[in-house]
Every structure is written in structure tokens, then in C-alpha cells.
Amino acid sequence: MLWKIQNGQSSFWWDNWTGHGAIATYCPKYVHSIKTKVSYFILDKEWDIQRLVEILPDWLLQHVTPIKIGSETKQDYLIWKPATDGIFTNKEAWNDIREHRQKDLLINKAWHKNIPFKVSFLTWRLIKSKLPFTNNSVCRFVDMLVDCLCCANAQPETIQHFFMESEPAQFLWKLFGQPLGIKYRVKVVKVFLTEWWLTKRNNGVHKMIIHITPIIICWVMWKTDVRVDMETKGSSIGGAWNSKLNEF
Ligand SMILES: [Zn+2]
């Protein structure tokens, strides 16, 4: 369900008025009062960019600013998002809940109050398939690589390969998963992450470790770009990886 903004009486942090659910999740630094209205960020029937810039991450700001503001004399109203005419049906409700439950879980789990924004943002981009790989529309490198450089037997470099199936990925998922009782099996990376985050937690510490470990693993993989090392140090792929992994 999506709130269409008119007089902006919807809750800024907690109502789904951007299409991304409660945006409180994305702005962990702020106090999320239920009383903060969307209207606080509207000035003369336009978005008050100055106020929004201060609190929203860039990617969210880009989603918010094109949102149309309706008549200020009318109440905000709910529409049923998946149906093109905005009218609710049971079938669409069921499909929406089923498909979005997993997506929402993943997106929420990408963020944690103790993890820096850019680190979480990488996981968010991974979940949203917004990383430049061959199977996406944007290329990671100008001279487009078809084969990966992370494995002894080169494979096509896709998100799935890089974060799930590559030798470094397998190594890291096993290294950190095993002590947590999480078995590594090749799965679609989003399914693997969902199952990881749904693992039974025994206590607060265990819960936090299960939450943040995949975010850090993805970040390490992304930052440990073997190509950079090979260029700067002239070392082999295996050597570059080993030296990175020894930093743990
Ligand atoms: Zn590889």
C-alpha cells in the first residue's frame, strides 16, 4: 500500500509514501517520531530540498524529489500499488505479500546502526541488482571483462559469480558461516542471504553477528578487487587474494 501525498499528514518516517516502506530504516542516525509529518518537508507546494538533503541518503532523495504533491486541501490517500488502477484485489494482495516479504527482509537487513552507510549501501545495491556487472546494464570496467579474474578457472563475471560462486566468495562464506552454523551451498545470492538472515539466533550477540557478517563479507569482496592489486603490485591473482585474506 502506498500513500499518495496531498496535505502531507502521513508519517514521514513510518508510512510508506516513497514506495520503499518505512524510511526510518534508511536513516538510522535520526529520532523517528511518529509525529513527524511529510508536510514538514513541503514548502509552498514543493519539496523542501534543504530539509530533505540534511537527512536523506542521496539515493532516497532521488526517489523522493520526483514524487508529486497533490492538493493541500485534501487528505493523503492510500493506493494499492501493484494494481495499475490502484484497486485492491485478494490475488494481487497475496502475490504482493509473497514476493515482497523476502525483498523487504533483505532490504531491511542491509542496514545496521553499527555499520557505516557506504558498507550497507553496497549490500543494498547487491540486493537491488544495482552493481555494474556484465549481466547488468552498466559495466564495471571500460574494457568489459567477460571472464572473472578471481578463480583459477575463469567464469563469466556476474553478480552471482562474484558474490556467491567465486573461489574468494566460497572461502569467505565458509570461513565465517561455519562457526555460526551456516552451511555454504551455492544458491541464488539473494536466497542465500535470506536464509542466512533467517538463521535461528541464540542471543543478542549472536543476532548481531548474524546480521552484520554478510554485509561485511560483501564489502570485503567488493573492496578486495584483485585487479587493483595486480596492477599496482604486479602480483598474481592468488597472491593478491592471499595477502588480502591474511589481513583478517
Ligand atoms: Zn571468479
Boltz pocket constraint, residues with backbone or C-beta under 6 A from the ligand:
constraints:
  - pocket:
      binder: B
      contacts: [[A, 148], [A, 149], [A, 150], [A, 151], [A, 153], [A, 154], [A, 155], [A, 161], [A, 166], [A, 167]]
      max_distance: 6.0
